[in-house]
């Protein structure tokens, strides 16, 4: 293939999905330009998530139990799931589709587990090939449960995940303490997935973005994509404007053979402008990064990644001096405000389960997960066959991104294969 024959692809979005997509397209011989309105990669939802690469968390949320909990928690500020009751057509129509997808709960959970297992292999390969240090911890993920009913429900989920090829084993309270001695509390039982692992999504994404640049990608940061001009010719026009230039700056237009929208919660607006329906809703998640400057704090913090099913909280150890705690889901539109009432339960949870670890240096963060009603990401062509989408990964963007990137790249450049 000559340089002039290479497919010119614009990737819109430099989060984990956009960067894994750009990298995979480069490996398949495409000429890639990445657009993002921030000056760096991974500055929004890929900045400070829970850190888990968790096939064991592949269960989709579409169930009547989730709906009933949502109704119960609607007026509880610190609840794991919170819905702003203010009317919104998008929110209520999305929720209606969520309910419609409940009968697909089992098949979608199995599908997600299979994608997650595939994705873990791709991510490991990328990190190894590009020598990316992202504070990876290969210690598995431990789910723990406080009651017999919670544990029994988890056993049913484990059977579903097994259909998707995932092995996770039941553990007793004694085994929980053995797997993670720092964890304090009384538990009925748990499930442990040795094949899952954790890492810093921001460090991985920025490292892979540097690899893309080394491989010849054009990284067009501080560039907000305004629209995509389809036209009648061979090429698509990407209209963009610098976010660092003053007001009144003229927009620029670059031409490409293909455009891939990996714009997170912004994907819906771009899709609608092109006549496509990508019904992502921005589901806000919160996290705290607890810095551990003292030896006593480091010794009191866990190394094994955890998931407390009752509180809907996940944790990851990011090197010796950082501990990430994340949780909650908030339906409140495009709203990135960090609310004290949502951060307080994360702090309290840390003090309950790790009383010897100081939380005096905890940095709060909130990000918007691009979530589809059926909880499955969208990897597809648009009405215009030159336009593609890779978005809607919800709370599993870090986990699923590399698998969907490979699927998307296969649509655009099927003649080039990537070995795992």
N, C-alpha and C positions, 0 to 999 in steps of 0.2 A: 504494500500500500504506500503510495506517495503522499507527501504532505498535502498536496492539493486534493487528494481523494478522501482525506479524513473527514468524518462527519463532525461538523461544528455544533456543539451542544452548549446551551446556556442552562445552568443549574441555579434556580432561584431559591436561596436560603442556605446559610452556612452553619446550621445546627448539625447534630449528629447524623440526621437523615440525609441532608444535602451533601455533607462532606464524604460520607461513605459512598453515596451515589457518584459524586465526582471522581473519587478514587477508583471505583470499579469501572467507570466509563473510560478513564485514562488507561487502565490496564487492558481494556478491550480495543484500544487504538483510536479513541475519539479525541478530538480537540475540544477542551473544556474551558468554559469561563464561568466562574462562580460569582453571583451577585448577593450582597447582603447589606442592609442599611446600617449595620454597626461597623465600627472600625476594625473589629476582630471577629474571628469565628467563635461560635458557641457562647454568645452573650445573652441568650434568652432562656428557653426551656432546657437547653443543654448546659446550663451554667452550674447548677448546684442541686441536682436531683438526689434520690436516695442511694444511688451508686450500685444498685444490684443488677447483675446480669442473670435474671431469674426466670428460667423456664418453670421453676416451681411456683411462680406467681402468675401463671398463664390463664388461670380461671377468669373468664369474662364476667362482668358485673350484671349481666342481664338475667335477673331472677326476681321472683316476687318478694323474696326475703330482702333484697336490696331496696325494692320499692317501699316496702313497709317500714324499713329502718329510716329511709329518707323522710317519710311522712312523720315518723316519731321524732326525728332529730331537727325538724324544720325550725323550731323555736329554741334550740339549745346552742348557744354561741360556740361552745368548745367541742361540739360533736364531730365525729370523724367525717360525716357527710353533711353538708349544709347547702340548702337551696334558698336563694333570695326569692321571696314570694312576689316581688314586683313583677307585674305582667311583662312578658316578652314573647312575641310570636315565634322567634327562632328557638328560644328555650323550650317552650311548651310543645312545639311541633317536633323538636328533637327528642323530647321525652316520650312523646307518643310513639315515635319510631323505635325508641329504646324498648318500650313495652311490647311492640309488635315483634321484636327480635328475641323475646324470651324463649319461644319454642326452639330456637337454634342454639340455646345455651350449651348443650353438650357437644354438638359438632363444632361450634366455634371455639370452645375450649380446647378440644383435641387439635384443631387446626393451628391454634396459637401456640400450643406446646411444641408441635412439630417445627413451626417457624423458629421458635426460640432456640431449639436444639441446633438447628442448622446455623442460625445466626451466631451462636457462641463460637462455632468452629471458624467462621469467616473472620470474626473479630480477633480471635487469637492469632490467625494467620497474618492479618494486617499488622498487628502489634509486633509480631516476630519479624516480619519482612522489613518493616520500617523502623525497628528498634525504638518503639514508643514506650516510655516509662509513664504509666498512668496509675501508680500505686495499687497495682493489682494484688488482690489477696485471694489465693486459692484455698479457702478454708470451708467452702460450702455455705449453704444458707439453712439456718435453723428456724422453723416455724414452731411457736409454742402456744399452748391453749390452756385456759384457766378452768374450764369445765368439761364434763363428760360430753355434753351436747355439742360443744364447739369441736371437740376432738372427733366425735362421730361424723359430723358434717365434713370435716377435713379428710376423713378416711374415704368418703365418697368422692371427693375431689381428687384424691390420690389415685383412685381407680381410673378416673377419666384421664389424668395425666399419663398414666401407664399406657393407655391406648395410643397416646401421642409419642410414646417411646421414652418417657422420662422415668427414671428410677428414683424414688425417695422412700425412706424407711421410717417406720414408727419408732419413737424413742420414749423411754420411761423418764419420769422426773429425775431419777438418779443419772441417767445418760445425758439429760439436758445439762445437769451441773458438771458432768465430765467434759462435755463438748465445749461449754462456755462457763468456766468457773466464776467469772466476774458477775454473771447474771444473778440478781437476787429476786426472790419471790417464791410463791407457791403455785405450782402448775400441775395440771392433770396429766399432761403428756405433750408430745410434739412429733413433728416429722422433720427429717434431716435429709437434705439433698446435697450429696458430696460433689456433684458435677457442676453446680452453680458457683459463680465467683463474683467478685466486686471490683470496683475501681472508680477513679475520678473521671467522670464523663467529660469535663471541661479540658483536662489535661490530654485525654485521648483524642478528642476532636481537634484541639489546636495542634497536637502533634501530627495527626493525619492531614490537616490542612497544610502544614509545612511540607509534608511528603507530596501532596498534590502539586504544590508549587515547584518542588524539585523535579517532578515528572512533566512539567511544562504547562500546568494549568495557569490561567490568568485569574488572579484573585482580586475581584473588583469590590473591595470593601467600601464602606461609607457611600453606598450606591443603592438608593431606594428605587425599586421597580414600580413604575407608575402604571404601565399597561403593556400588553403584548399585541402588536399589530400583525394580523394574519395576512392581509394582502392577497393578491391573486398570483403572485409569482412563486418561485421555488423557496424563497427564504422567509423567515419570520423576523419581525422587528421587535427588539426589546427596548422599550422607552424607559429611560432611567434618569435620575437626577442625583447629584452629589448631596449628601446630607450635611456636609461640612461647608458648602458654599453658601453665600448669602442669599436672601430672598430675591426672587426675580431672575435667578440663574436659569438659563435655558436648559431644557432636557436634551439628553443625548440619545441617539438611536444606534444600536448595533444589530447586525444581521446574523442569523444562525439557521442551521438546517433543522434543528430540533430544540425544543424548550422543555425542561423538566421542572415542574413546580413542587418544591419541597419547603413551602413557606409556612409550615406550622399552622397556627390559627389564622394566618393571613391567606392561606390557600383558598378559602371559601370565596373571598372577594375576587381574587384573580380568576378563579374557575367561573364564577358567575359572569364576569366580563367577557368570557369566551363561550358562553352558552352551555357550560358544564355545571353539574351539581355535585359538589363535594361538601357534604353537610357536617363539617367539623364544628364542634362546639368547644369554646375555651374553658376547660375545667381546671380551676386553680389548685395548685398544690403548694405546700409550705415545707421548708426545711430549716434546720439550724446546723451550723458547723461549729462544733465545740472544739476550741483550741485547747491543747493539753500541754502547757509549758512545763509543768512540774512532773517529776518522776512519779509522785504519788497519784497524780491524775492519770498518767499513762498506764500505771499498773491497775487502776480501778476500772478503766474502760475496756470493753470487750474487743476481741479480735475477730471472732466469728460473726458473720452477718446474721441479723435477726429479723424476724417478722412476728409482731404481736398481733394476732388475728383480731382480738377483741378491740384493741385501740386503733387498728389499721395503721400501725407505725412500723417503718422499716429502718434498719441501721446498717452502716458500713464503716469500717475503720480505714481511713485514708492515710497510710503511713503511721509512724509512731506518734505524731503530734496533732492529728486531726480525727474527729469522730463526727460522722454525718448522721443526722436523725431526720427522717422525713415522714410526712403523712398528711392526711385530710384531703377531701375533695370538696371544692366549693363552686357552685353554679351561680355565677354573678356577672356573666358577660366579660367584655374586655376590661378587666379591672385588675391591675397589678399591685394594688395597695397591700401593704403588709399590716395585718390587723393583730394587735396584741392578744386579743381573745383567741386567735388561732395559733399563736406561737406559745402561749402559756402552757397548753397541754403537753407540748413537746418537752418543754423544760421540766414540768412536773413529772413526766414519765421518766426522764433521765434520773431525777433525784430519787424516785421510787425504786428503780431497778439497779441503779449504780450510785448508791449514796456516798461512796468515797471519792467520786469524780466531781470536781468543781465545774459548775456551769456559769461561772462569773464571766467567762469569755466566750459567749455563744453568739454567733453572727446569724441573724435571721435572713431568709430569702423567700421569695414567692415566684412561681412561674406558671404559665398557662399551657396545659397539656392539650394538644389538638386531638379531640376524641370523636370518633364516629359512633352513631347510635348502636350499631351491632358490635362495637369494640374491635373491629378488624381494620387494619390499615388498608388504604386504597393504593394499589399499584395498577395503573391502567392508562389507556390512551384517552384523549379527549375527543370531542366531535371532530375537530381538526386533527387528522392522524399524525401531524407533526408535533402535537402537544401531548405531554405525558404528565402523570401525577404520581408522586410517592409521598404520601402524607397520611395523617389520621391515626398515628400510632398510639395515642393516648398515654397511659401511664407506663407503657412498655417500649417507648421510643429507643432507649439505650439498648434494651434487650433484642428488639426485632430489626433494628436499622440495617445491619449488614446483610441480612437475608433478603429484605425487600429491595435493597440496593442492587443485589445480584440479579433478582428477578426483573427489575426495571432495566438494567443494563442488557439483559438478554432480549428484551423487547426491542431495544434500539439498535444493538449491534450483535445479533444472534450468531454471526459467523465466528465470533471470538469467545472462547471459553476461559473461565477462571478456575484453576485447580484449587481444591481445598486440601 
